[in-house]
Amino acid sequence: MLEVVSVSQLNLYRACSLKYKFTYIDRLPKPFKSSGLALGATVHSAIEWLHKERMSGREVSPEELNKIFSVDWYSQKVGNEIRYKEKETEAELTEKGKALLMLYYQRGPKDVIAVEHFFKVPLVDLATGEVLDIPLIGYMDLIESDDTIDEVKTSASTMDIESLDTQFQLLAYDYGFQMKYRREPKGFKIVNLVKTKKPKIEVREIDRPSRDHRWFFHTAKEYIRGIREGIFAPNPSFKCKECEYAGPCQNWQGNR
């Protein structure tokens, strides 16, 4: 029984409903973790620690941040097989991760007042008053003192901020922030840590998502209906190359 739904669950169902089924319903074990996911989790964890230290009034050194990264990177490997891309090595990726963190240390947002900020709000069509029987939960990476919401990404290339992936996630955060605080966020920043040969950081400012809250409500409503009614199907894309469920997907013969 689906009693609560998260932003990440909705985004996964939108991207590939069959992967949602394997992850949240069948709870299939993952035979490996992609190097991209492992590095992203490690970098996010180190950034969260950095901001919490700064919010407590303590400035940390680059050396301390590197140590936190190393510990978190090691923890990613415990009990997991990290699957690297062709010609990619652990040593190379480790150095890229440290380089990205140093760029963030120097150029990332400083005036942060909340990290991994949790929200739980009702799903409401604000025009008609219709309320779904399931709340929406999520975590915003960072909130700055002027109510700017920051989304931190680790990627292999420049991000397309107009993609539905990005727009849907930001719209969910925009909705969650307004429902929780009864005011609009100032805007959004995409902080993209890019794992190119020479690592770089890209900061893109966005005023507001291009779609409205009614569109988000009805999209979420249909995703939730699909989950409850058992509507799952694969959605082949470039992401399949790194999917942990490539085997079960190949053998899938419909929903039973």
C-alpha positions in Angstrom: 0.0 0.0 0.0 1.5 3.3 -1.1 1.0 5.7 1.9 3.5 8.4 1.0 5.4 9.2 -2.2 8.7 11.0 -2.6 10.0 13.3 -5.3 12.6 10.7 -6.2 10.0 8.0 -6.5 7.9 10.1 -8.9 11.0 11.0 -10.9 12.0 7.4 -11.2 8.5 6.2 -12.2 8.5 9.0 -14.9 11.9 8.0 -16.2 11.3 4.2 -16.1 8.3 2.7 -14.5 9.8 -0.8 -14.7 12.9 0.2 -12.7 10.5 1.7 -10.2 8.8 -1.7 -9.8 12.2 -3.5 -9.4 13.4 -0.9 -6.9 10.4 -0.2 -4.7 7.9 -3.1 -5.1 10.0 -6.2 -5.9 13.0 -4.8 -4.0 15.4 -6.7 -6.2 19.0 -6.7 -4.9 21.3 -4.6 -7.0 24.3 -6.6 -8.2 26.5 -3.5 -8.6 26.6 0.2 -8.2 27.6 2.4 -11.1 30.7 4.5 -10.6 28.7 7.7 -11.4 26.2 7.0 -8.6 28.9 6.0 -6.1 30.9 9.2 -6.8 27.8 11.4 -6.7 26.7 10.0 -3.3 30.2 10.5 -2.0 30.5 14.1 -3.2 27.0 14.9 -1.9 27.8 13.5 1.5 31.0 15.6 1.8 29.2 18.7 0.7 26.5 18.1 3.3 29.2 17.8 6.0 30.9 21.0 4.8 27.8 23.1 5.0 26.8 21.7 8.4 30.2 22.6 9.8 30.0 26.1 8.3 26.4 26.5 9.7 27.8 25.6 13.2 30.3 28.5 12.8 33.4 26.4 12.0 35.3 26.8 8.8 37.0 23.6 7.7 40.2 23.2 5.8 40.5 21.6 2.3 42.5 18.8 3.9 39.6 18.0 6.3 37.2 18.0 3.4 39.5 15.6 1.5 39.6 13.2 4.5 35.8 13.2 4.7 35.6 12.4 1.0 38.1 9.5 1.4 36.1 8.0 4.2 32.8 8.3 2.3 34.3 6.9 -0.9 35.6 3.9 1.0 32.2 3.3 2.6 30.6 3.3 -0.9 32.8 0.3 -1.8 32.0 -1.7 1.4 29.6 -4.5 0.4 29.2 -3.1 -3.1 30.8 -3.9 -6.5 31.5 -0.5 -8.1 31.2 -0.9 -11.9 33.4 1.5 -13.8 33.0 2.7 -17.3 35.3 1.5 -20.1 38.8 2.9 -19.6 37.8 4.4 -16.3 39.8 3.6 -13.2 39.2 3.9 -9.5 42.3 6.0 -9.0 41.3 8.4 -11.8 37.7 8.8 -10.5 39.0 9.4 -6.9 41.2 12.2 -8.1 38.3 13.7 -10.1 36.1 13.6 -7.1 38.7 15.4 -4.9 39.2 18.0 -7.7 35.4 18.6 -7.9 35.2 19.1 -4.2 38.0 21.6 -4.2 36.2 23.6 -6.9 33.0 23.5 -4.8 34.9 24.5 -1.7 36.2 27.6 -3.6 33.2 28.5 -5.7 30.1 26.9 -4.1 27.5 28.9 -2.2 28.5 30.1 1.2 25.4 31.6 2.7 23.5 28.3 3.2 20.9 28.0 6.0 19.6 24.5 5.4 21.1 21.3 4.0 19.2 18.2 2.9 16.0 20.0 3.9 13.0 17.7 4.4 9.5 18.6 3.5 6.2 16.7 3.8 3.2 18.4 2.2 -0.3 17.4 0.9 -0.8 17.0 -2.8 -3.5 19.6 -3.7 -4.9 21.0 -6.9 -4.9 24.6 -5.8 -7.5 25.6 -8.4 -10.2 23.1 -7.4 -9.2 22.1 -3.9 -8.9 18.4 -4.8 -6.5 16.7 -2.3 -4.9 13.3 -2.9 -4.9 10.7 -0.1 -1.1 10.6 -0.1 1.4 13.2 0.9 4.5 14.3 -1.0 7.9 14.1 0.7 11.4 15.2 -0.5 14.7 16.7 0.4 16.2 19.9 -1.0 20.0 19.8 -1.3 20.5 23.4 -0.1 18.6 26.5 0.8 20.4 29.9 0.8 19.5 32.8 3.1 17.6 34.6 0.4 15.3 31.5 -0.2 17.2 30.3 -3.3 17.0 26.5 -3.6 20.2 24.9 -4.8 20.3 21.5 -6.5 23.8 19.9 -6.6 24.6 17.5 -9.4 27.6 15.4 -10.4 27.5 14.6 -14.1 29.7 13.6 -17.0 28.7 16.7 -19.1 27.0 20.0 -19.1 23.4 19.7 -17.9 20.3 20.5 -20.0 18.4 22.5 -17.5 15.3 22.5 -19.8 15.1 18.7 -19.7 11.9 17.2 -18.2 14.1 15.5 -15.6 15.4 18.8 -14.2 12.1 20.7 -14.7 10.0 18.1 -12.9 12.4 18.0 -9.9 12.6 21.7 -9.6 8.9 22.1 -9.9 8.4 19.5 -7.1 10.7 21.6 -4.9 9.0 24.8 -5.8 5.6 23.2 -4.9 7.0 21.7 -1.7 8.6 25.0 -0.6 5.5 27.0 -1.2 3.2 24.5 0.5 5.5 24.4 3.6 6.3 28.1 4.0 3.4 29.8 2.2 5.8 31.9 0.1 7.7 31.5 -3.2 11.3 30.6 -3.3 13.5 33.4 -4.8 14.7 31.0 -7.5 16.9 28.0 -8.2 20.5 27.3 -8.8 21.9 24.2 -10.5 25.4 23.6 -9.2 26.8 21.0 -11.7 30.1 19.3 -10.9 31.3 18.0 -14.2 33.6 15.0 -14.4 35.4 16.0 -17.6 39.1 15.4 -18.2 39.7 18.7 -16.5 36.9 18.8 -13.8 34.8 22.0 -13.7 31.9 23.5 -11.9 29.0 25.2 -13.6 26.5 27.3 -11.7 23.2 28.1 -13.5 20.6 30.4 -12.0 16.9 29.7 -12.9 14.1 32.0 -12.0 11.2 29.5 -11.8 10.3 26.2 -13.5 8.5 26.6 -16.8 5.4 24.6 -15.8 2.8 25.3 -13.1 1.7 23.6 -9.9 -1.5 22.3 -11.5 0.5 20.5 -14.1 2.7 19.0 -11.4 -0.4 17.9 -9.3 -2.1 16.1 -12.2 1.2 14.5 -13.4 1.9 13.2 -9.9 -1.7 12.0 -9.6 -1.4 9.9 -12.8 2.0 8.5 -11.7 0.5 7.5 -8.4 -2.5 5.9 -10.2 -0.1 4.0 -12.4 1.8 2.7 -9.4 -1.3 1.6 -7.6 -2.8 -0.1 -10.7 0.4 -1.9 -11.5 1.2 -0.1 -14.7 4.9 -0.7 -15.4 6.9 -0.9 -18.6 10.5 -0.4 -19.6 11.6 2.9 -21.1 14.8 2.2 -23.1 17.3 5.1 -23.2 21.0 5.9 -22.8 20.6 5.3 -19.1 20.2 1.6 -19.6 24.0 1.2 -20.0 24.5 1.8 -16.3 21.2 0.3 -15.0 21.6 -2.3 -12.2 18.5 -4.1 -13.5 19.5 -4.7 -17.1 19.2 -8.5 -16.5 15.7 -8.6 -15.0 14.6 -6.0 -17.6 15.8 -8.3 -20.4 13.9 -11.2 -18.9 10.8 -9.2 -18.2 7.6 -10.6 -19.8 5.0 -8.2 -18.6 3.3 -7.5 -15.3 1.8 -10.5 -13.5 
